[in-house]
Amino acid sequence: MVDQDRDYLSQAPDGKPHGEQPQWRQDFPVDIPQDNYVSRREFTKFLVLTSAAFTVGQMWIVWENWRRARRGAPPAQKIADLKDLPVGSSLVFHYPTHSEPCLLMRPDENTLLAYGQKCTHLSCAVIPELEKKRLACPCHHGYFSLEEGRPIAGPPRRPLPRITVELRGDEIYATGVELRTV
Amino acid sequence: MAVPERNEFFIDPSRCIGCQACVQACSECDTHKGHSMIHLEFVNRAWSTQTVPVVCMHCDSPTCAEVCPADAIKKSGDGVVQTARKPRCIACNNCVLACPFGVPKMNTGAELMMKCDMCYDRTSEGKKPMCASVCPSQALFFGTREEVESLRLRSRPVNHFKFGNQEISTKVSMLVPRETQAEYLDVTSAMNEKTSGQVVFLNMFEE
């Protein structure tokens, strides 16, 4: 809509009044006062559209959460035999899908720990340092505690996802993924 | 802040003595230190030492802003055409080619068009622009219309120009002899003529 009342400073080169000028000239005026001018209708439109976008975003998050809860735990998967994992060693496995690398560690005789291998900062692969009781990310020197998988130093702020592990006889099984935010 | 309406910029080329004081004063300014926004042009260097200071004329319909594809050149509410906005300017040179007065210049190092903004930081505070404050012959004059009319009895200010078919009215005025009539030259017809400067240039190499 063309606002006839606003007094324009600059003249268009063809000398015609501003009401007869093409739309692009209204959208990109030469004068700073006209450039900074926001009509009430435009402002209201901006408010409505941005709040609608935020509402849709929130609904999408709720929908995704609901879908994830409905999916349930992924099926249990055999990782390795216990005899293949001596005390003080670790191995990489993929769980629940092939694109999600995870780490299985055995710091002492009776403990089995498993975490997702993607650093929560920028998804580099973390490296277990069992003797120092930590997991190290080489990209930006982020460190996670071995016992909890929580960040202890460097850029990462969120803990690594914990993989629940079960010993069935002599076989180690991954039974679920515990996604954690804090 | 805005430039007070009573103050206007007048250029009197006949008073220019070519001392370069305006150029030096302009390049002193902190916002564009080392770069002068004023051009001191020779009218016809082969035949005369007469110079003309060229500052931005601040057109009512600024051609530079009309041709800017990046919407970088804007005019403030008091009619001063501001220099290109640094985040927007794409250094395309359209304004440099389009301005009939040849005012905008491209700073290729900074990839930014820079032009005279009538020392907006000074004039909006009621002070004179740098060039007008130093000009010893007052060829560059900044003051009220009454002042200039009482000081320059034989001159009259002109702020309408014609370039080919383009008519331009400006905020800055040129002072011309009072009794002369406005003459309009067809600038495009002179494009194929050899300029006198070119003749001298060629003779130099023939000798």
Contacts between the chains, C-beta under 8 A, distances in Angstrom:
chain1	res1	chain2	res2	distance
A	9	B	60	7.8
A	9	B	75	6.3
A	9	B	77	6.6
A	9	B	79	6.2
A	10	B	60	6.4
A	10	B	61	5.7
A	10	B	62	6.7
A	10	B	65	7.5
A	10	B	75	5.7
A	11	B	60	5.3
A	11	B	61	4.5
A	12	B	61	6.6
A	13	B	61	5.4
A	13	B	63	7.7
A	13	B	66	6.0
A	13	B	166	7.5
A	28	B	71	5.0
A	30	B	62	6.1
A	30	B	65	4.4
A	30	B	66	7.2
A	30	B	73	7.5
A	30	B	74	6.4
A	30	B	75	5.2
A	31	B	74	7.1
A	31	B	75	5.2
A	31	B	76	7.8
A	31	B	77	6.9
A	32	B	74	4.8
A	32	B	75	6.5
A	32	B	76	4.9
A	32	B	77	6.4
A	32	B	82	7.6
A	33	B	76	7.9
A	33	B	77	4.7
A	35	B	74	6.1
